Amino acid sequence: MRELIGVDLPRELRAVIGPTVFNTRLSKDLAADTVILCGSSSEVRHGIIVEAQQERLDKKRAQLPRYAAALWLERECPVNVLVICPDEATAAWYAQPIPTTIPGFTFLPRALHPGRVPAFTSPEQAAANPSMAVLSIAFHGLRPGVADAFIEAMGSLGAERGPQYYEFGCRLSPKAIRDLLEALVTTSAHWPVYSSLAKEHYGKGLADGEERGRADDARESVLAVLDARGLQPTEQERQWIHASTDLDELKAWLRKAVNVGKVSELFA
């Protein structure tokens, strides 16, 4: 191979005869986020491995070809790895070809870029396509109107489907968007109070019926939304927010905080 074919083989390593029977049953577990098998129970025609990655991790990227190879060995079908990333730079990094130590085997992951995902600002759009709404909130949740539309849409889907899609959205979203969603659910008029999620978030302070407890929650939610959107109130504006004890006023500020361009617009 070295002299007649030109393969670059190491020259000073010991070589021995190895076993001729290969065991494709893996001895090391590889845990992907999600595996989707397309076809029937008797014949899988295609495999899709889905990974949600919010930051660049060299170790995780090196695992992607192993995931694909392991599923290919197990199912003997074509395999794609889809990486869902919250920003263009991370998606572009994961989409680069991954060289391996097997000659000729360079693995190409598929990355979902934010620019390909629509930003739903209409509750009707989000409710009609909740799976796409999950991607919309994960990629564009800090855009004006997107989080509000997502919360209203999920609240209209019922006690089982709504919280389920809400959790999917939270799992895919960066922390800033997760904080924003929790803040909106706390005082949302659209979230069904019969769901366990509503009882957890919306019900804070309601157990004892104290108006003050609900106002405290709403006040912190206003500040959390502003912080998630990168809007920093002045010391005077922060004092105005802390000084308010009017729950209706605080709820109004919270909903406006999702869309305002600057903090002063809250009080207009």
Secondary structure, DSSP 8 states (H G I E B T S, - for coil): -TTTT-----SSS------S----S-SS----SEEEEEE-SS-EEEEEEEEE-SS--HHHHHHHHHHHHHHHHHH-S-EEEEEE-SSHHHHHHHTS-EE-SSTT-EE--EEE-GGGS-----HHHHHH-HHHHHHHHHHHTTSTTHHHHHHHHHHTT-TTHHHHHHHHHHHHS-HHHHHHHHHHHHH-SSS-TTSHHHHHHTTTTTTTT-HHHHHHHHHHHHHHHHHHTT----HHHHHHHHH---HHHHHHHHHHHTT-SSGGGGG-
